[in-house]
Amino acid sequence: MSERHSLSTARLEMLPVSPAHAELTWPYLRNEEMWEFFPALRPPTIEALRQRYERWSHEMPYLGAPERWENWICARRNDGSAVGEAQATYAGTTLYIAYSVFPPFRRRGFARESMREVLRHAKEMHRSQIAICEMAAENSGSIAVAEALGFERVNVREQMDSGLGYEGKEYVYRLALR
Amino acid sequence: MTLRVAVLGASGFVGGALCAALRARGDELEPLSLRDPEEAAQRGATCDVIVNLAGEPVVRRWNPAVKRRILESRTTLPRDFLARIALLRPRAHAYVSASAIGYYGATGDAFLDETSPPGKDFLAQICVEWERVARSAESLGLRVACIRTGLALGRGGALAKMVPAFRFGFGGRIGSGNQWYSWIHIDDLVGIYLLAIDAAQGTINAVAPEPARNKDFATMLGRVLHRPAVLPVPTFALRLALGEGAGAVLSGQRVVPRRARELGYRFAFPNLEQALTALLR
């Protein structure tokens, strides 16, 4: 069994996600602005968000998965405000990261700060050697974060809309964790 | 009586064929995209039947991010879509969802019908959850049907990927060639969907009555194209190309269409040679 770890940075407490966190994040996640690149994933109700967090609180992305994952709510230390979400999926020695920062807290370096801590944690606790992140080609904010962390673009994929609401180019970024 | 039918995934291989058939019989179509999930739910709620064919493609190289999308596109997205529909007092009386014969996992030579238990691999788990989400529409008062689809043969889809290799003489069995292909002609797949849209309920295997071993399928494809199926695709090459996703191609199931038969469905293409000839000549 892998443990669920709290992480911390200079400005953030990163708390293992639980269904109760839906109360904190729903005011942001209910807004369309948050889902510019994956509109279909916007939760329809706070109950749907609670259920999503319940799944995210398990150690496996799905029953029987060979991968393990950790999901965090990033809260600001000074006032406890939820500023975003962070996710690490461990597949052998490869780490897949994902993150979001809620609109009022963007452009303040929270994504970079939380991801730097996730990379450290994955390297030290999970012996991850390679980190991968994938994002929509138009997502300039995420691209800037990945490149600032030292990720390099290694692949471009074309995603077709098969009714799921997302299409267009996606970039794959990679970083060797030395 | 004409129906108003909402279709998620209308632009895909199966969706295109189903929409053409619905139009041909005079039904009114409402193609939906989750690009605007609220609008999709509102339009879907005004229809008589909702058909969900949307899903991230499965036969590709998997990584955890791709697997998440395969999972979410078949579980989270329809779950959220149905939650939105529930808020709208839908006029719809039926929900028809795609599923796949991957439900049964890799099972060797055993015959499988709709009563057979699910497998334990990734695709099987996805199908179990996919169908569970679909059945949750019953709580909205909708009749629910899940179509466990086999290898759909048409002018597009999997066959379009296989044929060029055979035309140039490079086609052949995959791996040992002993795995079963439970195939279905696209016209029959559409026929089974129409059956479900009109009246059927529960789970229905959408496969032809005679599954073929992969090596026999390759031989037949070569014969129909007048090209010998001589060059096998080695397992390692496929694993290199598709990684864990190669399991979707290498592990077969021998599935029979028991429910479709019980419901009185008459297959237009029960025989593989007939199906391939109709599509390729």
Contacts between the chains, C-beta under 8 A, distances in Angstrom:
chain1	res1	chain2	res2	distance
A	39	B	34	6.8
A	39	B	35	5.6
A	39	B	36	6.4
A	39	B	37	6.3
A	40	B	34	3.4
A	40	B	35	7.2
A	40	B	37	5.5
A	40	B	77	5.3
A	40	B	80	7.7
A	41	B	72	7.2
A	41	B	76	7.0
A	41	B	77	7.4
A	41	B	80	7.9
A	42	B	37	6.2
A	42	B	80	7.8
A	43	B	80	6.3
A	44	B	37	7.1
A	44	B	41	7.9
A	44	B	80	5.0
A	44	B	83	4.5
A	44	B	84	4.5
A	44	B	87	7.4
A	45	B	83	5.9
A	45	B	87	7.8
A	47	B	83	7.8
A	48	B	79	7.2
A	48	B	80	5.6
A	48	B	83	5.4
A	51	B	79	7.9
A	52	B	76	7.0
A	61	B	64	7.0
A	61	B	67	7.3
A	61	B	68	6.2
A	61	B	71	7.2
A	62	B	67	8.0
A	62	B	71	5.7
A	62	B	122	7.7
A	62	B	125	6.0
A	62	B	126	7.8
A	62	B	129	7.7
A	63	B	125	6.0
A	64	B	120	6.3
A	64	B	121	7.9
A	64	B	122	7.5
A	64	B	125	5.9
A	65	B	67	7.8
A	65	B	122	7.5
A	67	B	64	5.0
A	67	B	67	7.8
A	69	B	64	8.0
A	89	B	64	4.5
A	89	B	65	7.7
A	89	B	68	7.7
A	91	B	63	7.1
A	91	B	64	4.9
A	94	B	63	8.0
A	96	B	63	7.1
A	96	B	64	4.9
A	96	B	65	5.5
A	98	B	65	7.9
A	132	B	63	7.3
A	132	B	65	7.4
A	134	B	65	5.2
A	161	B	11	7.3
A	161	B	33	6.2
A	161	B	35	7.0
A	162	B	9	5.4
A	162	B	11	6.7
A	162	B	12	5.0
A	162	B	15	8.0
A	162	B	54	5.6
A	162	B	55	6.9
A	162	B	56	7.5
A	162	B	57	7.4
A	163	B	7	7.9
A	163	B	8	4.3
A	163	B	9	3.6
A	163	B	10	6.7
A	163	B	11	7.0
A	163	B	12	7.2
A	163	B	15	7.3
A	163	B	32	6.7
A	163	B	33	5.6
A	163	B	34	6.5
A	163	B	53	6.9
A	163	B	54	3.3
A	164	B	9	7.9
A	164	B	33	7.8
A	164	B	34	5.5
A	164	B	54	5.3
A	164	B	55	7.6
A	164	B	56	7.0
A	164	B	73	5.2
A	164	B	77	6.3
A	165	B	33	5.6
A	165	B	34	3.5
A	165	B	35	4.0
A	165	B	36	7.5
A	165	B	37	6.9
A	166	B	35	7.5
